[in-house]
Amino acid sequence: MTQAPTEGPDSESAVEAGGYRQELKRTLGSFQVFAISFAFISVAVGIFATFDEVLVTAGPVGIWLWLVAAVGQSLVALVVAQFAARIPLSGSSYQWASRLGDPKVGWWFGWLTFCYLAIAVVAIDNALASQAFMPLAGIAADEDTARVITLVVLLVQAVLAIASTRLVGWINSAAVGLELALVVVVAIALVIVVAVTGNGSTANLTSRGITEHAPGYFAVGGGLMLAMIMGLATLVGFDSAANLAEEAKDPYRSVPRAIVGSVVAAGVLGMLFLLTLTLAIEDVPRISHEASPVAAIMRDRFGAVAERTLLVAITFAFFGAGIVVMTACSRLVYAMSRDSRFPAHRTMRRVSPRTRTPVPATLLVLGIGVVLMIALPGAALLELITASTILPALIYGATIVLYLTVRRHLARQKGAFDLGRLELPVAVCALAWTLIALFVLVTPAEALTAVVIVGGLLLLGGLFFLGMLTFDREVLESEPGDESAFRH
């Protein structure tokens, strides 16, 4: 890797070459950019929320599929980083596809990403309320109470996101620092406790647990395959740093590093956390039937105080992840609106001159969360959240296809992140992986409703797209700025 260009004219000229003014304020340093991607992934949160599914579908041995998912998603991250190093504009894949492919294709990238992020905000905050905050506060499980708490959390996050991008960066940096410390400290403590007490077993690492005699365990859509979803649902969102590229210092270097580094760090730390948690299980059947196996293991090993400490850290990690997703979604809305390609674009493109943040776009994300919380019954909300796990796989797969199509025409910024001769084999392997991931996500019988919901979201987007083609076709004909700025 050669030395990247310094932040200054190069960073600003990318925005100008795109045909825009630098309206957003560059306040995010390298660690804060990394924290944005890592907080979206939130490895502790992902494992906390899905470890129970692994135990009941594949047994403890299912944790090894995390490693497979980590390698596959790292390949995808390397391809995404190649784009981020060349087009550092808010809107990520929407901008890449619009400028290197076609504005019509780019719009669909933007629509899919918007649907995913808007749903993800609600999914994360609702999980914060029901899985972390309510148990921490001693509140009995109740769907209506969880919805009220979710609405309050959404409102607080919107206020903070509007107030200052720098403030969002600080919150995320603190959340990521706490999460990193939590995973490392808990892992070390569990190893020490198991070594001292002799309770726990390495045999857990190869045990099928309560699924020992389950039919169809190795079948397509069977128990073992379902365990892959833990990694696929957790190791996503690393491209969120690219959505804030216009607010990052030295984006040609900091954003690609954040994208790749966050996935690698999450993959390694997540595997360490899973190994130590699994080794520390004393009674596999009992833990497998716990509503929160991670909290139960902590309680068994360290007592109730440690369990509550874990819940505090997880609550904060959930909050950090939620505010990152809300911020990233608002930047995508802003990016599409300034190109006149989003509903109510004249309003959604506005940036507060005082806070330098897109206020209407942020309020839209809040509004969607409020509507989903109030309008959807529990079963429908759960299905919608499940559907959102398919969307990133679609987006990443399409991004890789785009890269393979346009890579020879990509302008290369001197010193920016570049895979060099490895770009083609990495991209081909990443595409193969995304096809595998999609197969895993849509094959189980339980995924049928989620697939139908994704189809419905595509249909909804198609109606608006047809409206633009009919009444405002010119906005989909060309890109603002220098069309040759990002290609050669």
Secondary structure, DSSP 8 states (H G I E B T S, - for coil): ------SSHHHHHHHHHTT----S---B-HHHHHHHHHHHH-HHHHHHHHHHHHHHHT-GGGGHHHHHHHHHHHHHHHHHHHHHTT---TTTHHHHHHHHT-HHHHHHHHHHHHHHHHHHHHHHHHHIIIIIIHHHHT----HHHHHHHHHHHHHHHHHHHHH-HHHHHHHHHHHHHHHHHHHHHHHHHHHHHHHHH--S-GGGGG--GGGTT-TTTTSTTSHHHHTTHHHHHHS--TTHHHHTGGGBSSHHHHHHHHHHHHHHHHHHHHHHHHHHHHHT-S-HHHHHTSSSHHHHHHHHHH-HHHHHHHHHHHHHHHHHHHHHHHHHHHHHHHHHHTTT-STTHHHHT---TTT-S-HHHHHHHHHHHHHHHHHS-HHHHHHHHHHTTHHHHHHHHHHHHHHHHHGGGB---TTS---GGGHHHHHHHHHHHHHHHHHHHHSSGGGHHHHHHHHHHHHHHHHHHHHHHHH-GGGGT--SS-TTTTB-
